[in-house]
Amino acid sequence: MHAWCDIGVNLFSGQFDTDREAVLQRAADAGVVQLILIGSDLVESQQNIAFCHQHSGCFTTAGIHPHQAAGTAADYLQQLTTLLQDPKVIAVGECGLDFNRDFSPRPVQQQVFAEQLQLANTVAKPVYLHQRDAFETQLAILKESQVSRGVSHCFTGDTAQLKAWLDLGLYIGITGWLCDERRASELRQALQYIPLDRLLLETDAPYLLPRDLTPKPASRRNEPALLPHIGATVARMLQLDIARLARQTVDNCRNLFQLEGRLPVTGE
């Protein structure tokens, strides 16, 4: 069995309220030895931190998602700075821009995003990026902030967008979106241009259940135990040995988030 890292899990989604520990056990049984939980606001980030201190192999991001940008407290940056000092917090985010749903006014999204990028530079942690229908604006802000270390979480864009993120020095997070033949044609083309040392895998659980998965779970819910299915899809499309892909993506996770020596050692 190969060892995998899932760099995107929304573990405190209400969909996991009844079986959170069982989700972790199923992940371990599937060889997913590393989970990175996603913090979308201060409360969720605090929940994640407490959970990670009780579970080896779990780490978390801490930040403000653009959907939550309008609800930030006046002192949110001070609170976030304190959270980022915890050794279980390995990235700033999920942060970015979402001009698709516009749950927060765009100027507010941009301000909160830019402030988090500044903070990431100050504390020397990578950024964990969200972007939807806001590519040009986000690219400009990232360039202005001189961000060079982070990951484009749940990348679903085209080859031109991919190359722009790579030019910044970012890693690329690939999810089960790739498994959807109806809407992943541009992503499948872009996949061919991702250097293997910049590729990361994630479920974004409980969202983005791979469409080609059979049989599908009765819950219709994605979870980290399904990451090997995404890995197998990537390996097939890249005509790559799956053991090599697993090793490379684990190494990439450790390198980006500086986790060398802090993960369980699991045989293949």
ZIPEJO-V877489 format. One record per residue. N is the residue number from 0. PHI is phi in whole degrees, -180 to 180 (999 if undefined). PSI is psi in degrees with one decimal (* if undefined). OMEGA is omega in radians with two decimals (* if undefined). Layout:
BEGIN
n->N phi->PHI psi->PSI omega->OMEGA
n->N phi->PHI psi->PSI omega->OMEGA
END
This chain:
BEGIN
n->0 phi->999 psi->135.4 omega->-3.13
n->1 phi->-83 psi->153.9 omega->3.06
n->2 phi->-96 psi->137.9 omega->-3.08
n->3 phi->-132 psi->157.6 omega->2.98
n->4 phi->-119 psi->128.1 omega->3.02
n->5 phi->-101 psi->110.4 omega->-3.03
n->6 phi->-92 psi->13.0 omega->3.14
n->7 phi->-154 psi->97.3 omega->-3.13
n->8 phi->-132 psi->123.6 omega->3.05
n->9 phi->-91 psi->71.1 omega->-2.92
n->10 phi->-70 psi->-21.6 omega->3.12
n->11 phi->-100 psi->21.6 omega->2.86
n->12 phi->-61 psi->144.2 omega->3.10
n->13 phi->-58 psi->-20.9 omega->3.14
n->14 phi->-67 psi->-15.7 omega->3.14
n->15 phi->-106 psi->8.4 omega->-3.03
n->16 phi->-63 psi->-29.3 omega->-3.05
n->17 phi->-92 psi->-14.5 omega->-3.04
n->18 phi->-149 psi->36.9 omega->-3.07
n->19 phi->-58 psi->-44.2 omega->-3.14
n->20 phi->-67 psi->-38.0 omega->3.12
n->21 phi->-66 psi->-34.5 omega->3.08
n->22 phi->-61 psi->-43.5 omega->3.10
n->23 phi->-63 psi->-40.6 omega->-3.13
n->24 phi->-66 psi->-41.4 omega->3.11
n->25 phi->-64 psi->-36.7 omega->3.09
n->26 phi->-62 psi->-47.5 omega->3.13
n->27 phi->-60 psi->-41.3 omega->3.14
n->28 phi->-64 psi->-26.8 omega->-3.14
n->29 phi->-90 psi->0.3 omega->3.12
n->30 phi->92 psi->8.1 omega->3.12
n->31 phi->-85 psi->97.3 omega->-2.98
n->32 phi->-91 psi->-11.7 omega->-3.07
n->33 phi->-133 psi->127.4 omega->3.06
n->34 phi->-123 psi->132.3 omega->2.98
n->35 phi->-111 psi->114.6 omega->-3.14
n->36 phi->-82 psi->149.4 omega->-3.08
n->37 phi->-103 psi->124.9 omega->3.06
n->38 phi->-99 psi->116.3 omega->-3.10
n->39 phi->-102 psi->-11.0 omega->3.01
n->40 phi->-156 psi->179.3 omega->-3.04
n->41 phi->-67 psi->-38.7 omega->-3.12
n->42 phi->-65 psi->-48.5 omega->3.14
n->43 phi->-64 psi->-38.3 omega->3.11
n->44 phi->-61 psi->-41.3 omega->3.10
n->45 phi->-66 psi->-40.5 omega->3.08
n->46 phi->-61 psi->-45.0 omega->-3.14
n->47 phi->-61 psi->-44.3 omega->-3.11
n->48 phi->-60 psi->-46.8 omega->3.14
n->49 phi->-60 psi->-42.4 omega->3.14
n->50 phi->-64 psi->-44.7 omega->-3.10
n->51 phi->-64 psi->-32.0 omega->3.10
n->52 phi->-69 psi->-17.1 omega->3.13
n->53 phi->-100 psi->-3.8 omega->-3.04
n->54 phi->-138 psi->113.9 omega->3.11
n->55 phi->-66 psi->150.0 omega->-3.12
n->56 phi->83 psi->-1.5 omega->3.11
n->57 phi->-110 psi->132.4 omega->3.04
n->58 phi->-133 psi->174.1 omega->-3.07
n->59 phi->-146 psi->157.9 omega->2.91
n->60 phi->-92 psi->169.0 omega->3.02
n->61 phi->-146 psi->125.8 omega->-3.12
n->62 phi->178 psi->-169.3 omega->-3.09
n->63 phi->-121 psi->114.8 omega->3.06
n->64 phi->-68 psi->148.2 omega->3.14
n->65 phi->-58 psi->-29.5 omega->3.09
n->66 phi->-62 psi->-29.9 omega->-3.09
n->67 phi->-97 psi->1.8 omega->-3.01
n->68 phi->-60 psi->-38.1 omega->-3.08
n->69 phi->-72 psi->-16.1 omega->-3.09
n->70 phi->-100 psi->12.3 omega->-3.09
n->71 phi->-72 psi->145.0 omega->3.06
n->72 phi->-75 psi->160.4 omega->-3.12
n->73 phi->-60 psi->-30.7 omega->-3.10
n->74 phi->-104 psi->26.1 omega->-3.04
n->75 phi->-62 psi->-34.1 omega->-3.12
n->76 phi->-66 psi->-37.5 omega->3.08
n->77 phi->-66 psi->-42.9 omega->3.10
n->78 phi->-63 psi->-43.4 omega->-3.12
n->79 phi->-66 psi->-38.5 omega->3.10
n->80 phi->-59 psi->-40.7 omega->3.11
n->81 phi->-64 psi->-44.2 omega->3.14
n->82 phi->-61 psi->-38.2 omega->-3.08
n->83 phi->-69 psi->-12.6 omega->3.09
n->84 phi->-80 psi->-13.1 omega->3.14
n->85 phi->-72 psi->134.6 omega->-3.09
n->86 phi->-64 psi->-17.5 omega->3.11
n->87 phi->-82 psi->-9.9 omega->-3.13
n->88 phi->-95 psi->118.7 omega->-2.98
n->89 phi->-117 psi->1.2 omega->3.12
n->90 phi->-161 psi->158.9 omega->3.09
n->91 phi->-97 psi->121.8 omega->-3.14
n->92 phi->143 psi->-178.4 omega->0.28
n->93 phi->-78 psi->121.7 omega->-3.12
n->94 phi->-131 psi->159.2 omega->3.14
n->95 phi->154 psi->-149.3 omega->-3.10
n->96 phi->-132 psi->141.2 omega->3.06
n->97 phi->-135 psi->98.7 omega->3.13
n->98 phi->-95 psi->9.3 omega->3.09
n->99 phi->-84 psi->-48.7 omega->-3.11
n->100 phi->-100 psi->-26.2 omega->3.09
n->101 phi->52 psi->44.9 omega->3.09
n->102 phi->-67 psi->-24.0 omega->3.01
n->103 phi->-121 psi->144.8 omega->3.12
n->104 phi->-56 psi->142.6 omega->-3.05
n->105 phi->-59 psi->-41.6 omega->3.09
n->106 phi->-61 psi->-35.1 omega->3.11
n->107 phi->-69 psi->-43.6 omega->3.08
n->108 phi->-55 psi->-46.6 omega->-3.08
n->109 phi->-66 psi->-39.4 omega->3.13
n->110 phi->-66 psi->-47.9 omega->-3.12
n->111 phi->-65 psi->-37.2 omega->3.09
n->112 phi->-63 psi->-51.0 omega->-3.11
n->113 phi->-61 psi->-37.6 omega->3.12
n->114 phi->-65 psi->-38.3 omega->3.12
n->115 phi->-70 psi->-34.9 omega->3.09
n->116 phi->-65 psi->-42.0 omega->3.07
n->117 phi->-60 psi->-43.5 omega->-3.13
n->118 phi->-64 psi->-41.4 omega->3.12
n->119 phi->-60 psi->-41.3 omega->3.09
n->120 phi->-64 psi->-38.9 omega->-3.12
n->121 phi->-66 psi->-43.7 omega->-3.08
n->122 phi->-92 psi->-0.8 omega->3.08
n->123 phi->59 psi->48.8 omega->3.04
n->124 phi->-122 psi->150.7 omega->3.11
n->125 phi->-69 psi->161.7 omega->3.11
n->126 phi->-102 psi->147.3 omega->-3.12
n->127 phi->-115 psi->106.0 omega->-2.81
n->128 phi->-103 psi->136.1 omega->2.98
n->129 phi->-112 psi->137.3 omega->3.08
n->130 phi->-151 psi->126.9 omega->3.05
n->131 phi->-144 psi->118.7 omega->3.11
n->132 phi->56 psi->32.2 omega->-3.10
n->133 phi->-143 psi->29.2 omega->-2.96
n->134 phi->-59 psi->-53.0 omega->-3.04
n->135 phi->-63 psi->-43.4 omega->-3.14
n->136 phi->-65 psi->-42.3 omega->-3.13
n->137 phi->-66 psi->-40.8 omega->3.13
n->138 phi->-60 psi->-42.8 omega->-3.14
n->139 phi->-63 psi->-42.1 omega->-3.13
n->140 phi->-67 psi->-40.2 omega->3.12
n->141 phi->-63 psi->-42.0 omega->3.12
n->142 phi->-65 psi->-43.5 omega->-3.14
n->143 phi->-62 psi->-35.4 omega->-3.13
n->144 phi->-83 psi->-6.2 omega->3.13
n->145 phi->58 psi->43.2 omega->3.09
n->146 phi->-79 psi->131.7 omega->-3.13
n->147 phi->-134 psi->3.2 omega->-3.08
n->148 phi->-137 psi->117.4 omega->-3.13
n->149 phi->167 psi->-170.5 omega->-3.12
n->150 phi->-136 psi->137.8 omega->2.96
n->151 phi->-83 psi->98.0 omega->-3.08
n->152 phi->-68 psi->135.9 omega->3.07
n->153 phi->52 psi->54.8 omega->-3.13
n->154 phi->-68 psi->128.2 omega->3.12
n->155 phi->-131 psi->14.6 omega->-3.01
n->156 phi->-85 psi->-168.4 omega->-3.11
n->157 phi->-98 psi->-176.7 omega->-3.05
n->158 phi->-65 psi->-37.7 omega->3.14
n->159 phi->-64 psi->-43.5 omega->3.10
n->160 phi->-65 psi->-43.0 omega->3.12
n->161 phi->-55 psi->-48.0 omega->-3.08
n->162 phi->-65 psi->-32.9 omega->3.09
n->163 phi->-65 psi->-43.6 omega->3.11
n->164 phi->-66 psi->-41.1 omega->3.13
n->165 phi->-63 psi->-38.6 omega->3.13
n->166 phi->-63 psi->-28.0 omega->3.08
n->167 phi->-76 psi->-16.5 omega->-3.09
n->168 phi->101 psi->9.0 omega->-3.06
n->169 phi->-79 psi->154.3 omega->2.92
n->170 phi->-88 psi->164.5 omega->-3.06
n->171 phi->-124 psi->122.9 omega->3.12
n->172 phi->-95 psi->123.0 omega->-3.12
n->173 phi->-109 psi->132.0 omega->-3.11
n->174 phi->-116 psi->-172.6 omega->3.08
n->175 phi->-68 psi->-4.7 omega->2.99
n->176 phi->-52 psi->-34.0 omega->-3.13
n->177 phi->-61 psi->-23.8 omega->-3.05
n->178 phi->-87 psi->4.6 omega->-3.10
n->179 phi->-105 psi->102.8 omega->-3.07
n->180 phi->-66 psi->-17.9 omega->-3.09
n->181 phi->-75 psi->-33.5 omega->-2.99
n->182 phi->-132 psi->7.9 omega->-3.05
n->183 phi->-108 psi->16.9 omega->-3.05
n->184 phi->-62 psi->-43.7 omega->-3.14
n->185 phi->-67 psi->-39.3 omega->3.12
n->186 phi->-65 psi->-40.6 omega->-3.14
n->187 phi->-63 psi->-35.8 omega->3.06
n->188 phi->-68 psi->-43.2 omega->-3.12
n->189 phi->-65 psi->-32.6 omega->-3.11
n->190 phi->-52 psi->-35.3 omega->-3.08
n->191 phi->-65 psi->-18.7 omega->-3.06
n->192 phi->-101 psi->2.0 omega->3.13
n->193 phi->-82 psi->118.4 omega->3.06
n->194 phi->-60 psi->141.0 omega->-3.07
n->195 phi->-61 psi->-27.2 omega->-3.13
n->196 phi->-85 psi->7.8 omega->3.04
n->197 phi->-121 psi->6.7 omega->-3.03
n->198 phi->-95 psi->130.7 omega->3.06
n->199 phi->-128 psi->152.8 omega->-3.12
n->200 phi->-117 psi->145.3 omega->-3.12
n->201 phi->-155 psi->153.9 omega->3.06
n->202 phi->-94 psi->-30.6 omega->-2.93
n->203 phi->58 psi->29.9 omega->-3.13
n->204 phi->-57 psi->142.5 omega->0.16
n->205 phi->-89 psi->13.0 omega->-3.09
n->206 phi->-91 psi->170.2 omega->3.00
n->207 phi->58 psi->46.9 omega->3.01
n->208 phi->-57 psi->126.3 omega->-3.12
n->209 phi->-54 psi->126.0 omega->-3.04
n->210 phi->-67 psi->-28.0 omega->-3.08
n->211 phi->-92 psi->9.1 omega->-3.12
n->212 phi->-74 psi->130.5 omega->3.06
n->213 phi->-139 psi->133.6 omega->-0.14
n->214 phi->-76 psi->155.5 omega->3.10
n->215 phi->-83 psi->145.7 omega->3.12
n->216 phi->-63 psi->147.9 omega->-3.13
n->217 phi->-60 psi->-29.5 omega->-3.13
n->218 phi->-73 psi->-16.0 omega->-3.03
n->219 phi->58 psi->29.4 omega->-3.03
n->220 phi->-115 psi->136.7 omega->3.05
n->221 phi->-81 psi->152.4 omega->3.06
n->222 phi->-155 psi->162.7 omega->-3.02
n->223 phi->-57 psi->-28.4 omega->3.14
n->224 phi->-61 psi->-16.7 omega->-3.13
n->225 phi->-91 psi->0.3 omega->3.14
n->226 phi->-58 psi->-39.7 omega->3.12
n->227 phi->-58 psi->-28.3 omega->3.08
n->228 phi->-65 psi->-42.2 omega->3.09
n->229 phi->-65 psi->-43.1 omega->3.11
n->230 phi->-59 psi->-41.8 omega->3.13
n->231 phi->-64 psi->-37.0 omega->3.11
n->232 phi->-65 psi->-45.7 omega->3.11
n->233 phi->-61 psi->-45.7 omega->-3.12
n->234 phi->-60 psi->-41.6 omega->3.13
n->235 phi->-65 psi->-44.9 omega->-3.11
n->236 phi->-68 psi->-30.5 omega->3.12
n->237 phi->-93 psi->0.4 omega->-3.08
n->238 phi->51 psi->52.5 omega->-3.03
n->239 phi->-122 psi->143.1 omega->3.06
n->240 phi->-63 psi->130.7 omega->-3.02
n->241 phi->-66 psi->-32.3 omega->3.10
n->242 phi->-65 psi->-39.1 omega->3.11
n->243 phi->-66 psi->-41.7 omega->3.13
n->244 phi->-62 psi->-44.5 omega->3.14
n->245 phi->-60 psi->-47.3 omega->-3.14
n->246 phi->-62 psi->-43.4 omega->-3.09
n->247 phi->-66 psi->-43.5 omega->-3.10
n->248 phi->-71 psi->-31.5 omega->3.02
n->249 phi->-65 psi->-45.1 omega->3.10
n->250 phi->-61 psi->-41.0 omega->-3.14
n->251 phi->-63 psi->-41.9 omega->3.11
n->252 phi->-60 psi->-46.0 omega->-3.13
n->253 phi->-65 psi->-38.8 omega->-3.11
n->254 phi->-69 psi->-48.1 omega->-3.10
n->255 phi->-64 psi->-46.2 omega->-3.03
n->256 phi->-95 psi->8.4 omega->3.09
n->257 phi->54 psi->55.3 omega->-3.08
n->258 phi->-110 psi->12.3 omega->3.13
n->259 phi->-54 psi->131.5 omega->3.11
n->260 phi->78 psi->3.5 omega->-3.09
n->261 phi->-117 psi->9.5 omega->-3.14
n->262 phi->-115 psi->154.2 omega->3.06
n->263 phi->-62 psi->145.5 omega->3.05
n->264 phi->-94 psi->117.3 omega->-3.07
n->265 phi->-124 psi->131.4 omega->3.11
n->266 phi->-75 psi->162.8 omega->3.10
n->267 phi->-103 psi->* omega->*
END
